Amino acid sequence: MPSVSKSVQVEGTPQDAFALATDFARFEEWLTLHDGWPDGPPQGATEQGAQFTQKLKVMGMPADVQWTVEELQSPSKLVMRGAGPMGATPRDDDRRRAQ
């Protein structure tokens, strides 16, 4: 199965980065694949086990992904696993650490 991985370094504190990554109403500001929330931005999604659906647009094609929060350690780690169309299983592993 093909795999893609990307890492970036940003200015700011781990707390600031974590706050942005968990502010679902602001995803459109920084996540280019984001195309909306069918049920509105998730509330309480920063709890382990929380589930929500996100609309994405991948290569111009719409895709709904059902996310589950697998790990949460505020303000340093958020891991979500998704289930999407055609057997896609995206994983979002956000780790914040001071450099």
C-alpha positions in Angstrom: 0.0 0.0 0.0 1.4 3.4 -0.9 2.4 5.7 2.0 3.0 9.4 2.3 4.7 11.2 5.2 5.4 14.9 5.7 7.0 16.8 8.6 7.2 20.5 9.1 8.8 22.9 11.6 6.9 26.0 12.6 7.6 29.0 14.8 5.7 29.1 18.1 5.3 27.1 21.3 4.0 23.5 21.4 1.0 24.9 23.2 0.2 27.3 20.4 0.6 24.6 17.7 -1.6 22.2 19.7 -4.3 24.8 20.2 -4.4 25.4 16.4 -4.4 21.7 15.5 -7.3 21.0 17.8 -9.4 24.1 16.8 -11.4 22.3 14.2 -13.3 25.5 13.2 -9.9 26.8 11.8 -8.9 23.8 9.8 -9.6 25.6 6.5 -6.9 28.1 7.4 -4.1 25.6 7.2 -5.2 22.2 5.9 -5.5 22.5 2.1 -7.4 19.2 1.7 -10.1 20.3 4.2 -13.5 20.8 2.5 -15.8 21.1 5.5 -17.6 19.3 8.3 -20.9 17.6 7.4 -22.1 18.0 11.0 -20.3 21.3 11.8 -16.9 21.5 13.4 -16.5 18.6 16.0 -17.1 19.5 19.6 -15.3 17.5 22.3 -13.1 15.9 19.6 -10.1 16.4 21.8 -10.9 13.4 23.9 -9.5 9.9 23.3 -12.1 7.8 21.5 -14.0 10.8 20.0 -15.3 10.2 16.5 -16.3 12.7 13.8 -16.6 13.0 10.0 -14.5 15.4 7.8 -15.1 16.3 4.2 -11.8 16.3 2.2 -11.0 17.1 -1.4 -8.2 15.0 -2.8 -7.0 15.7 -6.3 -10.3 17.5 -6.9 -12.4 14.5 -5.7 -14.6 14.7 -2.6 -14.0 12.2 0.1 -15.6 11.8 3.6 -13.3 10.5 6.3 -14.5 9.1 9.6 -11.9 10.0 12.2 -11.2 8.4 15.6 -8.9 10.1 18.2 -6.5 7.3 19.2 -4.1 9.2 21.4 -4.2 12.6 23.1 -1.6 14.1 25.3 -2.2 17.9 25.6 -0.2 19.9 24.5 2.2 17.5 22.8 0.4 14.8 20.9 -2.7 14.1 18.9 -3.1 10.9 16.9 -6.2 10.3 14.7 -6.9 7.3 12.5 -9.4 7.6 9.7 -11.5 5.4 7.4 -12.2 6.8 4.0 -13.4 5.7 0.5 -11.9 2.8 -1.4 -10.3 1.3 1.8 -8.2 4.4 2.5 -6.9 4.5 6.1 -5.4 7.9 6.7 -3.5 8.6 9.9 -2.8 12.1 11.4 0.0 12.0 13.9 0.7 15.5 15.3 3.5 15.8 17.8 4.6 19.1 19.3 7.9 19.6 20.9 10.1 22.6 21.7 13.3 22.8 19.6 
